Every structure is written in C-alpha cells, then in structure tokens.
Amino acid sequence: MSRILIGSSNVYRNYRVSKFGGHKEYSMMRCTSIEAFEAYLDNLEASETKIVISVLENLLDKAVTSEDKKEMAEEISAAINGYFGIVEAAAKANPGTTFVLIDPILRPKLEWYDQAYDMIKETHKEGANKIGLINISRVDVISRASQQFEQDGVHLTAASGKIFVSGILDEAEKIFKATFVDLGDLDESGEGTSNDASVVARIEKLESDMAERKWNDNLLFARTREELDTEESRHRTCWGPGLAYQRGPWKGVLHLKIIYINRPVLKGSVGPSEMSE
C-alpha cells in the first residue's frame, strides 16, 4: 500500500477505513516512541510513497522528564532535533516519497506542554521549512478550540478525534495531489530534458495550488490566533513571545531559549513587569 499513516494513539483510536470512506485508504502504524518512529522510517518499502506523520506530542511527552525549566528546554530541543533528523534522513533516502508532517496537538495532562504549545508549533513549522526538501510538507489540521479531551488529558473525545483525523486526511490529500515539479532534471549542457511548455504549465498549476493553500492557511491562522489570544489572556503567567528557539550554524539543530514572563494586573501600563532567564 502506498499510503502510510504513522500516528499517536489519538490517530490510531480514531482512524478506521469504514469511517472515512470518501478518502484513500491508509496502512495505520501506531507510534509512541522515538525508537519505533525511527524504525518505521528507516525501513520504508519502495511502494510506500505517501507518508503522513502525527507523532510529535507523544515524543515530547516521553522525552521531557525534568521539572527544571532549563533542562526541560534542552529535552524539548533534543526531542525535536531527533524527530527532524529522522524525517530528513528518510526524505533524502526516499526522494520519490512525499512526507506530510502534522502539527502537534495539545496534551492537557502536561501543564508545561500547554504553556509551551505555541513555541512547539512554531518550532515545528520552522524546522520543516529549514530542512528545505521539496518532498517534506507540514500542515496544521485542527484548531485549539476543536481539541476536546477525555478526563485522562491525553485522548481526544470521539467527536474531536473525528475532526482531527478528517483534517489529516483532507490536508494530506491536497499535498499528494499537488504537481511535483522537478526542475533539476538537466542534461550535461544545462538544458532541460522536459518540454518547455509542459514545465511552464506544471509550474503555473503548482503556483495556483500553493496560492490556494496559502489563503486557506492564513484563514486558519487568523482563527487559531484569535482562540489562542483569548486563552492566553486568562493566564497571568505564561511562556510568552520571549520563549523562542535560536539557531546556530544550520546543521539541522534547533536551540531553545526560555524567558519566563510574569504578567502583572495591568492598570494603564502594557508589558511584562519582570523577566528572568
């Protein structure tokens, strides 16, 4: 089977072929550890050319063991770097395979995760972009408001699970249907081996598809941003804009820096009253 869905328990529990009859069928692989994730991507078959991945929240849950904030940041960084290292290696080893990375969802049972959620998503987006391989894409498929959880703080409710999986299948299919344009197929003289008119047509279609996706992404971002701003305003202490990743010389490594922002009760003034690193 060409389509593989590598997912956490939230994907595994909610994906059934019979429930999503309007979508292409996937072979489901449950993944809860970095070791299993690496094993899956290291052993892809030649016929497995469409890979969807939704595992990062599980990997972070397992990776973070310290309660010290600086050590926690290092553990988050190491887990995300390991994740991207595995994805990048697999994408380079399988250039004809398309990889779709799904943004991580919430995990209410982990207080630190909820506070760092915006940073984690932004780091995921930045990491996928920095790899710079044409066969790796990243998508956000469910808003914060749509993520309702069971009492364990880990598993989505049946209704939210359906929304999540449906979003994964819909967005992945858009990417798989997009035209793959390889402009690197040149002969020794530097001239393209493809018909020029065909290449132009494919580029125009790709640009059209990307413009449509950008518009949809902007709409989703605006809605999600509004939800996050509403949620953030309820908390006086948070990991705010100061919590960001910093890049060293690019070798596939993301460095995290934590700044704690204690928000005062505002009385005509704006901004944090105290910052500590």
Residue, then its C-alpha position, 0 to 999 in steps of 0.5 A: m500500500s502506498r499510503i502510510l499513516i504513522g500516528s499517536s494513539n489519538v490517530y490510531r483510536n480514531y482512524r478506521v477505513s469504514k469511517f472515512g470512506g470518501h478518502k484513500e485508504y491508509s496502512m495505520m502504524r501506531c507510534t509512541s516512541i522515538e525508537a519505533f518512529e525511527a524504525y518505521l522510517d528507516n525501513l520504508e518499502a519502495s511502494e510506500t510513497k505517501i507518508v503522513i506523520s502525527v507523532l510529535e506530542n507523544l515524543l515530547d511527552k516521553a522525552v521531557t522528564s525534568e521539572d527544571k525549566k532549563e533542562m526541560a528546554e534542552e529535552i524539548s530541543a533534543a526531542i525535536n532535533g531527533y524527530f527532524g533528523i529522522v524525517e530528513a534522513a528518510a526524505k533524502a533516502n526516499p526522494g520519490t516519497t512525499f512526507v506530510l508532517i502534522d502539527p502537534i496537538l495539545r496534551p492537557k495532562l502536561e501543564w508545561y506542554d500547554q504553556a509551551y504549545d505555541m513555541i512547539k508549533e512554531t518550532h515545528k513549522e520552522g524546522a520543516n521549512k529549514i530542512g528545505l526538501i521539496n518532498i517534506s510538507r507540514v500542515d496544521v489540521i485542527s484548531r485549539a478550540s476543536q481539541q476536546f479531551e477525555q478526563d485522562g488529558v491525553h485522548l481526544t473525545a470521539a467527536s474531536g478525534k473525528i475532526f482531527v483525523s478528517g483534517i489529516l486526511d483532507e490536508a494530506e490529500k491536497i499535498f499528494k495531489a499537488t504537481f511535483v515539479d522537478l526542475g533539476d532534471l538537466d542534461e550535461s549542457g544545462e538544458g532541460t530534458s522536459n518540454d518547455a511548455s509542459v514545465v511552464a504549465r506544471i509550474e503555473k498549476l503548482e503556483s495556483d495550488m500553493a496560492e490556494r493553500k496559502w489563503n486557506d492557511n492564513l484563514l486558519f491562522a487568523r482563527t487559531r490566533e484569535e482562540l489562542d489570544t483569548e486563552e492566553s489572556r486568562h493566564r497571568t503567567c505564561w511562556g510568552p513571545g520571549l520563549a523562542y528557539q535560536r539557531g546556530p550554524w544550520k546543521g539541522v539543530l534547533h536551540l531553545k531559549i526560555i524567558y519566563i514572563n510574569r504578567p502583572v494586573l495591568k492598570g494603564s501600563v502594557g508589558p511584562s513587569e519582570m523577566s528572568e532567564 
